[in-house]
Amino acid sequence: MNILFTIQHQRNKLPKAERKLAGWILEQPQKVIYMSAKALSEASNTSPATVVRLCYSLGLEGFTDLKLKLSASQPAIEGNLYTDIDPDESIQTMKQKLLLKMTDGLEKNGEKLEVEAVEKVVHLLESTDSIFTYGIGASGIVADDFAQKFLRIGKKVIYSKDYHLLTTAIVTNEAPAWVFLISNSGEKQEVINLALLAKEQGTTVVCMTSKAHSTLATVADVLLHTADGGEAPLRSSATNSLLIQLYTVDVLFSAYATKHYDKILGQLEQTKTTVQIIEQND
């Protein structure tokens, strides 16, 4: 976990004094490594108590833990790699910055994603073949990836970008099914509407979101809580969030596949062979 990214992500959610201290740390992270809590509080014009509170707000065990994590991030600090892309920056530096950010997001997601929630989804996959899935924008790409993966192993997955068409499919469905909805914010109204509709139909709702207290998470029966991608202002799309969600879908697929290894291996080989035959006939 890169503590600098954690501070960046949580900074605006912190109380005023802690937010001020977080800003000072982001501006001069190398100095903090060699400071005491008292020295840091004096330099940042805060208090030793604020230093301790900030550490706990960041999920750390204390000030020593903060310094250890900053020390571990020294290569990124020295290369100024935890900042957003700057004007006229070299391609090599941009590659390093993006890789660092993506790696941090995936590591945090590995920590945040609960095994129990994954097991609940695996149980649904084992007990129910029919699945509806939906997402908007980048989350729609993830829903499509989920559909393609599980269609290849015999699941009846319905994915559509057409919100009204999916609504119709859910309402008219008579077979046992569950709904898999994806929204990083958990507040997309179309996604929430589908969740409420599914609940009215007595259909189990699984959601993937980074906001555990969002409307979607509250409505869902099973929450796959993912890490926040922490997108920078310059990014044109939710790349980090997209990668985190795709990773989570891979976890679901792998968790299911490992319990039905031989069968799924055979299905994947069968679909691969069939596609190759079709391509040869084109």
Backbone hydrogen bonds, N-H to C=O, Kabsch-Sander energy under -0.5 kcal/mol:
donor,donor_aa,acceptor,acceptor_aa,energy
3,I,1,M,-0.8
5,F,2,N,-0.6
6,T,2,N,-1.6
7,I,3,I,-2.4
8,Q,4,L,-2.2
9,H,5,F,-2.7
10,Q,6,T,-2.0
11,R,7,I,-1.6
13,K,10,Q,-1.6
14,L,10,Q,-0.6
14,L,11,R,-1.4
19,R,15,P,-2.8
20,K,16,K,-2.1
21,L,17,A,-2.0
22,A,18,E,-2.7
23,G,19,R,-2.0
24,W,20,K,-1.7
25,I,21,L,-2.3
26,L,22,A,-2.3
27,E,23,G,-1.6
28,Q,24,W,-1.9
31,K,28,Q,-0.6
32,V,28,Q,-1.0
33,I,29,P,-0.9
34,Y,31,K,-1.2
35,M,32,V,-1.8
40,L,36,S,-2.5
41,S,37,A,-2.2
42,E,38,K,-2.1
43,A,39,A,-2.4
44,S,40,L,-2.2
45,N,42,E,-0.7
46,T,41,S,-3.0
51,V,47,S,-1.6
52,V,48,P,-1.9
53,R,49,A,-2.6
54,L,50,T,-2.6
55,C,51,V,-1.8
56,Y,52,V,-1.9
57,S,53,R,-2.4
58,L,54,L,-1.8
59,G,56,Y,-1.4
60,L,55,C,-2.8
66,L,62,G,-1.6
67,K,63,F,-2.2
68,L,64,T,-2.3
69,K,65,D,-2.2
70,L,66,L,-2.3
71,S,67,K,-2.4
72,A,68,L,-2.0
73,S,69,K,-0.9
74,Q,71,S,-1.4
76,A,73,S,-0.7
77,I,73,S,-2.1
78,E,74,Q,-3.3
79,G,75,P,-1.8
80,N,77,I,-1.1
81,L,76,A,-3.0
82,Y,76,A,-0.5
83,T,80,N,-0.6
89,E,86,D,-1.2
94,M,90,S,-2.1
95,K,91,I,-2.5
96,Q,92,Q,-2.0
97,K,93,T,-2.6
98,L,94,M,-2.6
99,L,95,K,-2.3
100,L,96,Q,-2.3
101,K,97,K,-2.3
102,M,98,L,-2.5
103,T,99,L,-2.6
104,D,100,L,-2.1
105,G,101,K,-2.1
106,L,102,M,-2.3
107,E,103,T,-2.3
108,K,104,D,-2.3
109,N,105,G,-2.0
110,G,106,L,-2.1
111,E,107,E,-1.3
112,K,108,K,-2.2
113,L,109,N,-2.8
118,V,114,E,-1.7
119,E,115,V,-2.5
120,K,116,E,-1.8
121,V,117,A,-1.8
122,V,118,V,-2.3
123,H,119,E,-2.1
124,L,120,K,-1.8
125,L,121,V,-2.4
126,E,122,V,-1.9
127,S,123,H,-1.8
128,T,124,L,-2.1
130,S,176,P,-0.8
131,I,156,K,-2.5
132,F,178,W,-2.2
133,T,158,I,-2.3
134,Y,180,F,-1.7
136,I,182,I,-0.6
139,S,136,I,-1.6
140,G,137,G,-0.9
141,I,137,G,-1.0
142,V,138,A,-1.3
143,A,139,S,-2.1
144,D,140,G,-2.3
145,D,141,I,-2.1
146,F,142,V,-2.6
147,A,143,A,-2.3
148,Q,144,D,-2.5
149,K,145,D,-2.4
150,F,146,F,-2.2
151,L,147,A,-2.2
152,R,148,Q,-1.4
153,I,150,F,-0.7
154,G,151,L,-1.5
155,K,150,F,-2.4
156,K,129,D,-1.7
157,V,155,K,-1.4
158,I,131,I,-3.1
158,I,156,K,-0.5
159,Y,157,V,-0.6
160,S,133,T,-0.7
163,Y,161,K,-1.0
166,L,162,D,-2.2
167,T,163,Y,-2.0
168,T,164,H,-2.2
169,A,165,L,-2.1
170,I,166,L,-2.3
171,V,167,T,-2.2
172,T,168,T,-2.2
173,N,169,A,-0.8
178,W,130,S,-1.4
179,V,204,T,-2.8
180,F,132,F,-3.4
181,L,179,V,-0.6
181,L,206,V,-2.9
182,I,134,Y,-2.3
183,S,208,M,-2.5
192,I,188,K,-2.4
193,N,189,Q,-2.7
194,L,190,E,-1.9
195,A,191,V,-1.9
196,L,192,I,-2.6
197,L,193,N,-2.4
198,A,194,L,-2.5
199,K,195,A,-2.2
200,E,196,L,-2.0
201,Q,197,L,-1.5
202,G,199,K,-1.4
203,T,198,A,-3.0
204,T,177,A,-0.7
206,V,179,V,-3.4
206,V,204,T,-0.5
207,C,222,V,-2.6
208,M,181,L,-2.3
209,T,224,L,-1.6
210,S,184,N,-1.6
212,A,210,S,-0.8
214,S,211,K,-1.6
216,L,186,G,-2.2
218,T,214,S,-1.9
219,V,215,T,-1.8
220,A,216,L,-2.2
221,D,205,V,-2.3
222,V,205,V,-1.9
224,L,207,C,-3.0
224,L,222,V,-0.6
225,H,223,L,-0.9
226,T,209,T,-2.0
226,T,224,L,-0.7
235,R,232,A,-1.4
239,T,237,S,-2.6
242,L,238,A,-2.6
243,L,239,T,-2.4
244,I,240,N,-2.4
245,Q,241,S,-2.4
246,L,242,L,-2.5
247,Y,243,L,-2.3
248,T,244,I,-1.8
249,V,245,Q,-2.1
250,D,246,L,-2.1
251,V,247,Y,-1.9
252,L,248,T,-2.2
253,F,249,V,-2.6
254,S,250,D,-2.8
255,A,251,V,-2.7
256,Y,252,L,-2.0
257,A,253,F,-3.0
258,T,254,S,-2.4
259,K,256,Y,-0.8
260,H,256,Y,-0.6
260,H,257,A,-0.9
264,I,260,H,-2.5
265,L,261,Y,-2.5
266,G,262,D,-1.9
267,Q,263,K,-2.1
268,L,264,I,-2.8
269,E,265,L,-2.0
270,Q,266,G,-2.3
271,T,267,Q,-2.6
272,K,268,L,-2.2
273,T,269,E,-2.4
274,T,270,Q,-2.3
275,V,271,T,-2.3
276,Q,272,K,-2.0
277,I,273,T,-2.1
278,I,274,T,-2.3
279,E,275,V,-2.5
280,Q,276,Q,-1.8
281,N,277,I,-1.4
282,D,278,I,-0.9
